Amino acid sequence: MIVSEDRRPTLVFDGDCGFCTSFTRLLERIGIGADIVAWQVANLDELGISETQAAEAVCWIGTDGTVQTGHEAIGAALGTAGRGWRVAGRVILLPGVSDLAARGYRLVARNRHRLPGGTPACAIERDED
């Protein structure tokens, strides 16, 4: 992975998912301080993440190369936006709240094809136990 002082954080999302694309457009509008890129067109090797990681959850790659996924990635992204959004990002990562946020993220991820902007292509294949 390439790390440089002038590199911005990067949020990597599923560009084939309408819900994910709509959500990242919202993040662009609120002004997160990061590059936003679909994993399907990103240089994953340069970002230091695998295709499996990128396909499983939204990924946040910090300027130091630290990778956060799922709700932690959303919290980190919001932490770079305006004041109110920064507070929301920090709250998501608080002990106790983080567990709830993780469950909420998984619930949304499993059902994103049913949510506004979602399509059948957004469905995540799951192994049945």
C-alpha positions, 0 to 999 in steps of 0.5 A: 500500500502506498502512504503519502502525506498528501493522501486523503482518506478513502471510502470504498463502497459497492458501486453495483449497489444502488442503495450504497451509491445513493448513500455515498452521494449523501456523504458527498453532499454533507462534505466528508473529507475523503475520496469516495470510490467504488471498489469495482474501479478502485486500485485495491492493492494500492489501498491495501484491501482485498476484493473480499474485504471491499465486497463484504462492507464499506471500507475506510482507509485512513491516511496512515493505511488503517482500515475500518469497515462497516459501521466503523467506516461510516463513523470515521467518514462522518468524523471528517465532515461538519461539526454536527456530523463529526459528533454523530460519527463519534457517537457511532463509535462509543462503547455500547452504541458501537455494538448497536451500530454494528447490528444496525449496519448488518441489518441494513447490509442484509436488506439493502436490496429492499431499501430505497435506491436498492435493486435486486443487484444489491442483494448479498449472497449469504451462506446458510448455516 
